[in-house]
């Protein structure tokens, strides 16, 4: 029988560290998240809208709305998943 492993917290992922810093008001951390994921959100928005301009508008609106709502991001999913979900429901 093996011993029960102690409750060891996993290291904070780079993405989660950026989200936490952005929640604290670090704009450069949010800018890094945008750089990482804006193309992913754009590809999905373009696929849905079939229109480049509309997709760009969706991405812009999604990212503008994401910053003030960061405090509500629970971190239980990847940040890009939350962005894509917001874009799709836009």
VMD Tcl script that builds the backbone (N, CA, C; Angstrom):
set m [mol new atoms 270]
animate dup $m
set s [atomselect $m all]
$s set {name element resname resid chain x y z} {
  {N N UNK 1 A 0.843 -1.170 0.000}
  {CA C UNK 1 A 0.000 0.000 0.000}
  {C C UNK 1 A 0.890 1.235 0.000}
  {N N UNK 2 A 0.546 2.190 -0.857}
  {CA C UNK 2 A 1.353 3.404 -0.954}
  {C C UNK 2 A 0.812 4.472 -0.031}
  {N N UNK 3 A 1.671 5.334 0.390}
  {CA C UNK 3 A 1.272 6.434 1.261}
  {C C UNK 3 A 0.499 7.466 0.465}
  {N N UNK 4 A -0.382 8.140 1.130}
  {CA C UNK 4 A -1.146 9.209 0.481}
  {C C UNK 4 A -0.216 10.386 0.263}
  {N N UNK 5 A -0.275 10.908 -0.952}
  {CA C UNK 5 A 0.575 12.036 -1.298}
  {C C UNK 5 A 0.106 13.283 -0.563}
  {N N UNK 6 A 1.037 14.073 -0.076}
  {CA C UNK 6 A 0.625 15.331 0.560}
  {C C UNK 6 A 0.015 16.260 -0.479}
  {N N UNK 7 A -0.817 17.142 -0.014}
  {CA C UNK 7 A -1.453 18.112 -0.908}
  {C C UNK 7 A -0.412 19.149 -1.309}
  {N N UNK 8 A 0.140 18.941 -2.490}
  {CA C UNK 8 A 1.167 19.842 -2.997}
  {C C UNK 8 A 0.535 20.692 -4.075}
  {N N UNK 9 A 0.626 21.979 -3.918}
  {CA C UNK 9 A 0.041 22.841 -4.939}
  {C C UNK 9 A 0.907 22.791 -6.193}
  {N N UNK 10 A 0.230 22.729 -7.336}
  {CA C UNK 10 A 0.946 22.698 -8.605}
  {C C UNK 10 A 1.521 24.077 -8.884}
  {N N UNK 11 A 2.632 24.114 -9.621}
  {CA C UNK 11 A 3.178 25.433 -9.959}
  {C C UNK 11 A 2.189 26.209 -10.818}
  {N N UNK 12 A 2.159 27.478 -10.609}
  {CA C UNK 12 A 1.255 28.336 -11.367}
  {C C UNK 12 A 1.742 28.395 -12.803}
  {N N UNK 13 A 0.829 28.149 -13.741}
  {CA C UNK 13 A 1.206 28.206 -15.141}
  {C C UNK 13 A 1.535 29.641 -15.534}
  {N N UNK 14 A 2.273 29.756 -16.609}
  {CA C UNK 14 A 2.636 31.076 -17.127}
  {C C UNK 14 A 1.381 31.881 -17.452}
  {N N UNK 15 A 0.406 31.223 -18.067}
  {CA C UNK 15 A -0.831 31.915 -18.434}
  {C C UNK 15 A -1.569 32.393 -17.189}
  {N N UNK 16 A -1.689 31.536 -16.204}
  {CA C UNK 16 A -2.387 31.918 -14.981}
  {C C UNK 16 A -1.659 33.052 -14.262}
  {N N UNK 17 A -0.342 33.029 -14.304}
  {CA C UNK 17 A 0.433 34.113 -13.699}
  {C C UNK 17 A 0.142 35.435 -14.417}
  {N N UNK 18 A 0.027 35.388 -15.742}
  {CA C UNK 18 A -0.303 36.595 -16.504}
  {C C UNK 18 A -1.709 37.088 -16.162}
  {N N UNK 19 A -2.655 36.168 -16.054}
  {CA C UNK 19 A -4.027 36.540 -15.711}
  {C C UNK 19 A -4.056 37.174 -14.324}
  {N N UNK 20 A -3.364 36.562 -13.379}
  {CA C UNK 20 A -3.352 37.107 -12.015}
  {C C UNK 20 A -2.717 38.501 -11.984}
  {N N UNK 21 A -1.630 38.671 -12.737}
  {CA C UNK 21 A -0.986 39.989 -12.791}
  {C C UNK 21 A -1.914 41.013 -13.444}
  {N N UNK 22 A -2.601 40.603 -14.514}
  {CA C UNK 22 A -3.541 41.509 -15.192}
  {C C UNK 22 A -4.698 41.871 -14.270}
  {N N UNK 23 A -5.167 40.900 -13.479}
  {CA C UNK 23 A -6.224 41.188 -12.509}
  {C C UNK 23 A -5.768 42.254 -11.515}
  {N N UNK 24 A -4.477 42.242 -11.224}
  {CA C UNK 24 A -3.919 43.214 -10.299}
  {C C UNK 24 A -3.627 44.558 -10.929}
  {N N UNK 25 A -3.946 44.707 -12.216}
  {CA C UNK 25 A -3.771 45.990 -12.879}
  {C C UNK 25 A -2.554 46.094 -13.774}
  {N N UNK 26 A -1.835 44.999 -13.966}
  {CA C UNK 26 A -0.652 45.008 -14.824}
  {C C UNK 26 A -1.086 44.937 -16.288}
  {N N UNK 27 A -1.134 46.071 -16.938}
  {CA C UNK 27 A -1.607 46.161 -18.321}
  {C C UNK 27 A -0.706 45.371 -19.263}
  {N N UNK 28 A 0.590 45.359 -19.014}
  {CA C UNK 28 A 1.509 44.634 -19.908}
  {C C UNK 28 A 1.226 43.126 -19.883}
  {N N UNK 29 A 0.765 42.609 -18.764}
  {CA C UNK 29 A 0.398 41.184 -18.702}
  {C C UNK 29 A -0.828 40.919 -19.562}
  {N N UNK 30 A -1.802 41.822 -19.509}
  {CA C UNK 30 A -2.982 41.664 -20.356}
  {C C UNK 30 A -2.595 41.783 -21.824}
  {N N UNK 31 A -1.702 42.712 -22.143}
  {CA C UNK 31 A -1.234 42.853 -23.526}
  {C C UNK 31 A -0.575 41.565 -24.004}
  {N N UNK 32 A 0.162 40.895 -23.141}
  {CA C UNK 32 A 0.788 39.623 -23.516}
  {C C UNK 32 A -0.278 38.562 -23.779}
  {N N UNK 33 A -1.305 38.521 -22.978}
  {CA C UNK 33 A -2.401 37.574 -23.220}
  {C C UNK 33 A -3.066 37.861 -24.567}
  {N N UNK 34 A -3.256 39.139 -24.867}
  {CA C UNK 34 A -3.843 39.530 -26.152}
  {C C UNK 34 A -2.934 39.068 -27.293}
  {N N UNK 35 A -1.634 39.317 -27.174}
  {CA C UNK 35 A -0.690 38.890 -28.222}
  {C C UNK 35 A -0.742 37.386 -28.438}
  {N N UNK 36 A -0.887 36.646 -27.370}
  {CA C UNK 36 A -0.914 35.187 -27.477}
  {C C UNK 36 A -2.176 34.660 -28.151}
  {N N UNK 37 A -3.307 35.297 -27.887}
  {CA C UNK 37 A -4.571 34.660 -28.244}
  {C C UNK 37 A -5.451 35.410 -29.231}
  {N N UNK 38 A -5.101 36.619 -29.613}
  {CA C UNK 38 A -5.996 37.353 -30.510}
  {C C UNK 38 A -6.167 36.656 -31.851}
  {N N UNK 39 A -5.134 36.019 -32.363}
  {CA C UNK 39 A -5.244 35.321 -33.656}
  {C C UNK 39 A -6.166 34.115 -33.539}
  {N N UNK 40 A -6.109 33.408 -32.410}
  {CA C UNK 40 A -6.996 32.252 -32.221}
  {C C UNK 40 A -8.455 32.703 -32.237}
  {N N UNK 41 A -8.732 33.768 -31.505}
  {CA C UNK 41 A -10.098 34.291 -31.439}
  {C C UNK 41 A -10.517 34.794 -32.821}
  {N N UNK 42 A -9.595 35.447 -33.528}
  {CA C UNK 42 A -9.911 35.949 -34.862}
  {C C UNK 42 A -10.265 34.804 -35.822}
  {N N UNK 43 A -9.480 33.733 -35.808}
  {CA C UNK 43 A -9.760 32.612 -36.721}
  {C C UNK 43 A -11.155 32.040 -36.480}
  {N N UNK 44 A -11.517 31.890 -35.234}
  {CA C UNK 44 A -12.841 31.341 -34.927}
  {C C UNK 44 A -13.935 32.336 -35.320}
  {N N UNK 45 A -13.719 33.605 -35.016}
  {CA C UNK 45 A -14.712 34.627 -35.381}
  {C C UNK 45 A -14.862 34.710 -36.901}
  {N N UNK 46 A -13.766 34.604 -37.623}
  {CA C UNK 46 A -13.840 34.655 -39.092}
  {C C UNK 46 A -14.580 33.431 -39.633}
  {N N UNK 47 A -14.326 32.292 -39.025}
  {CA C UNK 47 A -15.012 31.079 -39.462}
  {C C UNK 47 A -16.526 31.214 -39.263}
  {N N UNK 48 A -16.908 31.809 -38.149}
  {CA C UNK 48 A -18.334 31.955 -37.852}
  {C C UNK 48 A -18.977 33.039 -38.712}
  {N N UNK 49 A -18.319 34.189 -38.825}
  {CA C UNK 49 A -18.932 35.313 -39.541}
  {C C UNK 49 A -18.729 35.252 -41.047}
  {N N UNK 50 A -17.665 34.581 -41.478}
  {CA C UNK 50 A -17.304 34.534 -42.893}
  {C C UNK 50 A -17.049 35.932 -43.451}
  {N N UNK 51 A -16.616 36.833 -42.574}
  {CA C UNK 51 A -16.373 38.209 -42.974}
  {C C UNK 51 A -15.230 38.765 -42.136}
  {N N UNK 52 A -14.170 39.200 -42.807}
  {CA C UNK 52 A -12.984 39.662 -42.096}
  {C C UNK 52 A -13.272 40.853 -41.179}
  {N N UNK 53 A -13.970 41.854 -41.690}
  {CA C UNK 53 A -14.256 43.049 -40.891}
  {C C UNK 53 A -15.102 42.702 -39.673}
  {N N UNK 54 A -16.123 41.877 -39.878}
  {CA C UNK 54 A -16.972 41.472 -38.752}
  {C C UNK 54 A -16.157 40.692 -37.722}
  {N N UNK 55 A -15.256 39.850 -38.185}
  {CA C UNK 55 A -14.407 39.077 -37.275}
  {C C UNK 55 A -13.485 39.992 -36.481}
  {N N UNK 56 A -12.920 40.991 -37.138}
  {CA C UNK 56 A -12.067 41.958 -36.438}
  {C C UNK 56 A -12.859 42.716 -35.380}
  {N N UNK 57 A -14.099 43.068 -35.700}
  {CA C UNK 57 A -14.955 43.759 -34.737}
  {C C UNK 57 A -15.263 42.871 -33.533}
  {N N UNK 58 A -15.538 41.601 -33.793}
  {CA C UNK 58 A -15.806 40.658 -32.709}
  {C C UNK 58 A -14.595 40.531 -31.799}
  {N N UNK 59 A -13.410 40.411 -32.392}
  {CA C UNK 59 A -12.185 40.287 -31.594}
  {C C UNK 59 A -11.977 41.540 -30.754}
  {N N UNK 60 A -12.121 42.694 -31.367}
  {CA C UNK 60 A -11.928 43.947 -30.636}
  {C C UNK 60 A -12.919 44.058 -29.474}
  {N N UNK 61 A -14.179 43.800 -29.737}
  {CA C UNK 61 A -15.186 43.877 -28.677}
  {C C UNK 61 A -14.911 42.858 -27.570}
  {N N UNK 62 A -14.531 41.661 -27.967}
  {CA C UNK 62 A -14.248 40.601 -26.989}
  {C C UNK 62 A -13.100 40.998 -26.083}
  {N N UNK 63 A -12.022 41.516 -26.675}
  {CA C UNK 63 A -10.858 41.883 -25.878}
  {C C UNK 63 A -11.123 43.113 -25.010}
  {N N UNK 64 A -11.872 44.069 -25.550}
  {CA C UNK 64 A -12.213 45.250 -24.750}
  {C C UNK 64 A -13.080 44.880 -23.546}
  {N N UNK 65 A -13.960 43.919 -23.735}
  {CA C UNK 65 A -14.825 43.478 -22.640}
  {C C UNK 65 A -14.107 42.537 -21.682}
  {N N UNK 66 A -13.058 41.893 -22.147}
  {CA C UNK 66 A -12.349 40.924 -21.308}
  {C C UNK 66 A -11.577 41.597 -20.179}
  {N N UNK 67 A -10.983 42.739 -20.453}
  {CA C UNK 67 A -10.135 43.368 -19.438}
  {C C UNK 67 A -10.901 43.733 -18.164}
  {N N UNK 68 A -12.018 44.452 -18.268}
  {CA C UNK 68 A -12.705 44.801 -17.021}
  {C C UNK 68 A -13.353 43.612 -16.311}
  {N N UNK 69 A -13.554 42.510 -17.016}
  {CA C UNK 69 A -14.191 41.351 -16.390}
  {C C UNK 69 A -13.179 40.309 -15.914}
  {N N UNK 70 A -11.897 40.624 -15.982}
  {CA C UNK 70 A -10.870 39.684 -15.523}
  {C C UNK 70 A -11.072 39.244 -14.079}
  {N N UNK 71 A -11.583 40.127 -13.263}
  {CA C UNK 71 A -11.751 39.780 -11.851}
  {C C UNK 71 A -12.716 38.616 -11.669}
  {N N UNK 72 A -13.556 38.360 -12.662}
  {CA C UNK 72 A -14.519 37.261 -12.584}
  {C C UNK 72 A -14.000 35.980 -13.221}
  {N N UNK 73 A -12.810 36.019 -13.814}
  {CA C UNK 73 A -12.251 34.826 -14.451}
  {C C UNK 73 A -11.772 33.865 -13.369}
  {N N UNK 74 A -12.387 32.668 -13.277}
  {CA C UNK 74 A -12.062 31.771 -12.179}
  {C C UNK 74 A -10.745 31.014 -12.345}
  {N N UNK 75 A -10.234 30.935 -13.557}
  {CA C UNK 75 A -8.990 30.214 -13.775}
  {C C UNK 75 A -9.172 28.713 -13.858}
  {N N UNK 76 A -10.397 28.237 -13.968}
  {CA C UNK 76 A -10.645 26.807 -14.070}
  {C C UNK 76 A -10.528 26.305 -15.503}
  {N N UNK 77 A -10.441 27.214 -16.429}
  {CA C UNK 77 A -10.216 26.858 -17.823}
  {C C UNK 77 A -9.098 27.757 -18.331}
  {N N UNK 78 A -8.628 27.450 -19.528}
  {CA C UNK 78 A -7.608 28.317 -20.110}
  {C C UNK 78 A -8.240 29.662 -20.453}
  {N N UNK 79 A -7.444 30.683 -20.376}
  {CA C UNK 79 A -7.930 32.029 -20.674}
  {C C UNK 79 A -8.443 32.107 -22.109}
  {N N UNK 80 A -7.755 31.467 -23.036}
  {CA C UNK 80 A -8.186 31.500 -24.432}
  {C C UNK 80 A -9.570 30.865 -24.585}
  {N N UNK 81 A -9.874 29.863 -23.786}
  {CA C UNK 81 A -11.198 29.236 -23.834}
  {C C UNK 81 A -12.270 30.238 -23.439}
  {N N UNK 82 A -11.990 31.020 -22.416}
  {CA C UNK 82 A -12.940 32.046 -21.988}
  {C C UNK 82 A -13.106 33.115 -23.066}
  {N N UNK 83 A -12.004 33.488 -23.721}
  {CA C UNK 83 A -12.082 34.482 -24.793}
  {C C UNK 83 A -12.902 33.964 -25.965}
  {N N UNK 84 A -12.641 32.725 -26.360}
  {CA C UNK 84 A -13.379 32.150 -27.487}
  {C C UNK 84 A -14.865 32.038 -27.152}
  {N N UNK 85 A -15.156 31.632 -25.944}
  {CA C UNK 85 A -16.549 31.538 -25.518}
  {C C UNK 85 A -17.234 32.902 -25.591}
  {N N UNK 86 A -16.528 33.934 -25.139}
  {CA C UNK 86 A -17.078 35.292 -25.194}
  {C C UNK 86 A -17.279 35.738 -26.641}
  {N N UNK 87 A -16.340 35.394 -27.505}
  {CA C UNK 87 A -16.443 35.787 -28.911}
  {C C UNK 87 A -17.610 35.079 -29.595}
  {N N UNK 88 A -17.783 33.820 -29.304}
  {CA C UNK 88 A -18.844 33.037 -29.938}
  {C C UNK 88 A -20.215 33.530 -29.501}
  {N N UNK 89 A -20.333 33.931 -28.246}
  {CA C UNK 89 A -21.621 34.406 -27.755}
  {C C UNK 89 A -21.842 35.880 -28.065}
  {N N UNK 90 A -20.843 36.520 -28.649}
  {CA C UNK 90 A -20.939 37.940 -29.008}
  {C C UNK 90 A -21.983 38.085 -30.035}
}
mol reanalyze $m
mol bondsrecalc $m
mol representation Tube
mol addrep $m
